[in-house]
Amino acid sequence: MFKRHRERHQLNHVGWLRAAVLGANDGIVSTSSLILGVAAAQASHDGILVAGVAGLVAGAMSMATGEYVSVQSQADTEQAALATERIELDENPHDEHHELTNIYIKRGLGAALAQQVAAELMAHDALGAHARDELGITEATSARPLQAAFASALSFAVGAALPLLVVVLAPPARLMPAIVVATLLFLSLLGALAAKVGGAHVGKGIVRVTFWSALSMGAAVATGALFETMV
């Protein structure tokens, strides 16, 4: 019996995966660094918790806003390019057919076959063919501002909640080492998950995330300690 062949690629996940991983990573690192900086300045336990919660709320809103503005700009650019392409197809269909033919020739098709493919694709969906093969705009990679903003805000909040949970559960005397260990553990799991879903090397994903995050936490502790000595 003939079995249908299905290829599994990770590109369909690229939009939400990038936003979610960035948000979660930012939530863990920024909140942990904030907590460590405040704790190094000898703040009270309640003060550390309040600072962490404020960081979670402000960070989630900032991530959502920044992601929305960024991706919306990409969407506007894509829409403008499609509008221009639509006009060109209406006014110069012959030139657009020639342009698409040349694209397929450069990709390895013979001239006659390239002309035939371009003609058939334009007869089926001219704008879609040019969007995909000339502009590089596809359904899988097209900009989705609201989706990206929501994914960033939610993932940041989830990531930021993890070190806050450590603040609630850990003994105050051991708060700083508990935050460091837990953060590196959380980040390792996040790096491994992101690499797994994205089809990348798991080990490299873990090292990349934890190394730079450890530097961030170290800088935050140094800053908090410096201000504590100055007060």
N, C-alpha and C positions, 0 to 999 in steps of 0.2 A: 504494500500500500504506500502511495506517495505521501511523504511527510513534508509539510510546509517548513521551509527554512526561515528561521527568524534570527536576525542579528541583533545583539544587544549592545547599544552604544550609550555613552554617558552624556552626550551633548544635550539631550532633552532636559537634563537636570541642571544645566549650567547656570541659568538665570537665578532660580530660587536657591540653588546650592551655594553660589557665591555670596548672596545676601545673607543667608542663614549662618554660614560659617563665619563670615566677617562679623555679624552681629553677636553671635555667641562668644567668639574669641574676644571681641572688644568688651563685652559685658564681664567676662571673667577677669581679664587682665586689668581693665581700668578700675573695676570695683575692688579687686584684691589690692591693687597698688594704692588706691585711695585709703582703704582700711589700714594697710601697713604704714602709710605715711602718717595718718592721724594717730595710730597706735604708737609709732615711734616718737611722736611729740608728747607722749604721756597723757593722752586724752582719756576721759572716763569711758567705761564700757558703754554707757548710754550714748555718749557723744560719738563713739565709733559707729554704733548701730544707726544713729540718725544720719551721720555722714554717708554711710553705705546706702541707706534707703534713698536719700536725696540723690546720690550718684546714680542709682538705678533708674529713678524716674527721669532725671534730666538726660541721662545717656540714652535711654530708650526713645525719648522724644527727639533728641538730636539726631540719632541714627535714622529714624523714620523720615525726618525732614530732609536730611542730607541725601539719603538714598532716593527719595521721591524727586527732589529737584534734579539730581544727577540723571536718573533714568528718564525723567520726563523730557529733559533736554535731548537725550538720545532719541526718544520717541518723536519729538518735534522735528529733529533732523531727518529721521526716516520718512516721516509724513511729507516733509518738504521735497525730499528726493523723489518720492513716489508721485507727488503732484506734478513735478517737472517731467518725469518720465511719461506720465499719462498724456500730457500736452504734446510731447514729442511723438508719441505713438499716433495721436490724432492727426498731427500736422505732417509728419514725415515717416509713414509706415515703411516705405521702401528702405530708407536709410537705417531705420531701426532693425529691419530684417537683416540688412547687410552687417550691421554691428553685431548682432547676435550670432550670425554665421561665422564671423571672424573669431568670436570668442570660442566657439566649438572647434574651429580649425586649430586654434592655439592649444586646445586641450587634447588634440590628437586625431580628430575626425578628418576624413577626406573632404575635399571641397563640396563635392556633390551631395554626400551624406549630410554634411553640416548644413547645407542649404535646405535640404529636406526636413531635417530635425527642427531647424529654426522656423520653417514655414508651418509645420504641424503644431509645434508648441505655441506659436503666436496665434494660430487659428483656435486653439483650445483655450488659452489664457495668456494673452500677450503681456499684460502688466505683470502677472505672476512670474512669467518666464524671465522677463528683464529684471524684476526685483531680485529673484534668486540668483541668476547667472551673471548679471551685470553689476548690481548694487550689493549683492551678498546679504540680502534681507530674506530670512526664512521664518516660518512659524515658530521654530524651536528657539531661535536666537533673537526674535524681535523684542523690543523693550516693553515691559509691563510695569509702569511706575507704582501703581497701588500694591501689586503683588510684592514687589521688591521692598517697598516701604513697610508693609505689614510684616514681612518675613524678618526684616532687620530689627524692627522694634520688638517683636515677640522673642526672637532669638537672643537679643541683647538682654531683655528682662530675665529670660530663663538662665542665661549665663551669669548675670549679676546676682541672681538669687542663690547661686551655689556658695560663693564665699560668705554671703550674708547668713546662710544656714550654719556655716562654720562658726561665725561670730556668736550666734545664739547658743550653739551646743558646746563649744570648746570652753575649757576653764580660762578665765581672764589671764592667769599667769602664764599660760601656754598658748595664748591666742596667736602671736606672730608666727612661731614655727608651725602651728596647725594650719594657718592660712597659706603659708608657703608650700607645705607638703600637699595640702588638698588642691591648691591651685595648679601645681605642676601635674598632679594626677588627673584633674579635670581636663587640662589642656592636652595631655597625652591622649586621653580617650577621644577628645574632639578631633585632634589631628589624625588619629587612626580612622575615625569614622568618616571624616571628610575625604581622606585619601581612598578609603574603601569604596565609598559611593561614587567618587569621581574617577575611579579606575587608576589611581596613581600609586606610587610606591609608599606603603604604610610607614616604614621606618623613616623615610625622608620627611614625610608629613609630620610625624611626631617631633623629630629634631627641630624642624623649621619653626614650629609653633612654640615649643617650650624654650628654646634658646633665647629668642627675642623677648619673650614674656618674662623670663627670669631677669633679663637686663632691666626691663621696665620696673619690676618690683624692687630691684636693688636700688635703682635711682630714687624711687619713692621713699624707701626706708632712709636713705642717706639724706634726702631733703627734710623729712620729718625729724630726724635726729639733729640736723643742723639748726632747725628752728627751735627745737627744744632747748638746745644749749644757749641760744640767743635770748630766750625769754627769762 
